[in-house]
């Protein structure tokens, strides 16, 4: 594997994102909604630096099988507390095609959320899905090339999520 971002670089950017998010919400209560499994590492690191009035919640969302997107979003479970009447901050580790994030944003808007904003650790430089072509994340940690990335929640078949750095997956990593 080829390390692209170190743990120190990532933590420094997460702290800066937390300050930006705190400034945006300015004391308004909100829900930090982690999209599991991938976002759990980023969500924990981010919320440790948030100073605002928030609750942490999660939903299990998937669209990938092995190393490719199915184009179909599956959401299992519901938030512990209703999102109706609340500000929601979706947290995900990677914005790839934006299909997942745009679908979940729309779902929570339909559920009555006051607004739904998004923070992602990595946005890949690639075209967005046709159904999400107008999607924009409010907070982006890093813009990265369209490569197969692992670490900080990003995985290959559920492996490598725990790596504290972001690396490019190489064929030798699969052995």
RABELWO-V962855 format. One record per residue. PSI is psi in whole degrees, -180 to 180 (none if undefined). D_CENTER is the distance of its C-alpha to the mean C-alpha in Angstrom with 1 decimal. Layout:
# RABELWO-V962855
psi->PSI d_center->D_CENTER
psi->PSI d_center->D_CENTER
This chain:
# RABELWO-V962855
psi->150 d_center->22.2
psi->116 d_center->21.9
psi->125 d_center->20.0
psi->-35 d_center->18.3
psi->132 d_center->16.8
psi->165 d_center->18.4
psi->-40 d_center->17.2
psi->-44 d_center->19.0
psi->-41 d_center->17.5
psi->-47 d_center->13.9
psi->-38 d_center->15.1
psi->-43 d_center->17.1
psi->-38 d_center->14.3
psi->-41 d_center->12.2
psi->-41 d_center->15.5
psi->-41 d_center->16.0
psi->-41 d_center->12.8
psi->-42 d_center->13.8
psi->-42 d_center->17.2
psi->-42 d_center->16.1
psi->-44 d_center->14.3
psi->-43 d_center->17.4
psi->-39 d_center->19.6
psi->-40 d_center->18.0
psi->-20 d_center->18.4
psi->58 d_center->21.7
psi->-7 d_center->22.5
psi->136 d_center->21.4
psi->144 d_center->20.0
psi->169 d_center->16.5
psi->126 d_center->14.2
psi->114 d_center->10.8
psi->105 d_center->9.3
psi->133 d_center->7.0
psi->107 d_center->6.4
psi->156 d_center->8.7
psi->-27 d_center->9.9
psi->-38 d_center->7.3
psi->-7 d_center->5.1
psi->-41 d_center->8.7
psi->-48 d_center->9.7
psi->-43 d_center->7.3
psi->-43 d_center->7.9
psi->-48 d_center->11.5
psi->-43 d_center->12.0
psi->-49 d_center->10.8
psi->-24 d_center->12.8
psi->-21 d_center->15.7
psi->-11 d_center->16.2
psi->138 d_center->15.8
psi->-11 d_center->19.4
psi->-177 d_center->19.1
psi->93 d_center->20.0
psi->160 d_center->17.0
psi->150 d_center->16.5
psi->129 d_center->13.7
psi->177 d_center->13.2
psi->156 d_center->11.3
psi->151 d_center->11.7
psi->119 d_center->11.9
psi->141 d_center->10.8
psi->151 d_center->12.0
psi->-3 d_center->13.3
psi->144 d_center->14.3
psi->125 d_center->17.6
psi->-118 d_center->18.5
psi->20 d_center->17.3
psi->151 d_center->17.3
psi->139 d_center->15.8
psi->-16 d_center->18.1
psi->1 d_center->17.4
psi->129 d_center->17.4
psi->131 d_center->14.7
psi->123 d_center->15.6
psi->121 d_center->14.6
psi->132 d_center->16.5
psi->169 d_center->17.4
psi->158 d_center->17.3
psi->151 d_center->16.1
psi->-37 d_center->18.8
psi->141 d_center->19.7
psi->147 d_center->20.1
psi->-11 d_center->17.9
psi->130 d_center->21.1
psi->10 d_center->22.2
psi->154 d_center->19.1
psi->139 d_center->16.6
psi->133 d_center->13.1
psi->107 d_center->9.9
psi->134 d_center->6.9
psi->124 d_center->4.0
psi->156 d_center->0.8
psi->-30 d_center->3.5
psi->138 d_center->5.2
psi->109 d_center->6.8
psi->-82 d_center->10.0
psi->-12 d_center->12.3
psi->2 d_center->10.3
psi->-45 d_center->12.3
psi->-53 d_center->9.8
psi->-41 d_center->8.1
psi->-36 d_center->11.7
psi->-44 d_center->13.2
psi->-39 d_center->11.4
psi->-49 d_center->12.0
psi->-42 d_center->15.6
psi->-47 d_center->16.0
psi->-32 d_center->15.4
psi->-42 d_center->17.6
psi->-26 d_center->20.2
psi->-3 d_center->20.0
psi->16 d_center->21.2
psi->143 d_center->18.3
psi->-44 d_center->19.8
psi->160 d_center->16.8
psi->113 d_center->13.1
psi->167 d_center->11.1
psi->137 d_center->7.6
psi->127 d_center->6.1
psi->145 d_center->4.2
psi->-42 d_center->6.2
psi->135 d_center->7.8
psi->126 d_center->9.2
psi->145 d_center->12.0
psi->90 d_center->15.4
psi->162 d_center->16.4
psi->145 d_center->17.5
psi->159 d_center->15.4
psi->147 d_center->16.5
psi->-34 d_center->19.7
psi->-6 d_center->18.4
psi->22 d_center->15.5
psi->-21 d_center->17.5
psi->6 d_center->17.4
psi->139 d_center->13.7
psi->132 d_center->12.6
psi->141 d_center->9.6
psi->-35 d_center->11.5
psi->127 d_center->10.0
psi->124 d_center->9.3
psi->-56 d_center->10.0
psi->144 d_center->11.8
psi->125 d_center->13.0
psi->159 d_center->14.1
psi->159 d_center->16.7
psi->79 d_center->16.2
psi->169 d_center->16.9
psi->109 d_center->15.9
psi->148 d_center->13.7
psi->160 d_center->13.7
psi->159 d_center->12.9
psi->38 d_center->10.4
psi->-22 d_center->9.0
psi->141 d_center->9.8
psi->171 d_center->13.0
psi->111 d_center->16.2
psi->45 d_center->17.6
psi->7 d_center->15.8
psi->154 d_center->17.4
psi->2 d_center->16.4
psi->-36 d_center->13.0
psi->-9 d_center->15.0
psi->133 d_center->16.0
psi->3 d_center->15.6
psi->171 d_center->15.6
psi->129 d_center->14.1
psi->158 d_center->16.8
psi->132 d_center->18.0
psi->136 d_center->19.1
psi->158 d_center->22.9
psi->-36 d_center->25.3
psi->-18 d_center->26.9
psi->-17 d_center->23.7
psi->-5 d_center->24.4
psi->none d_center->27.8
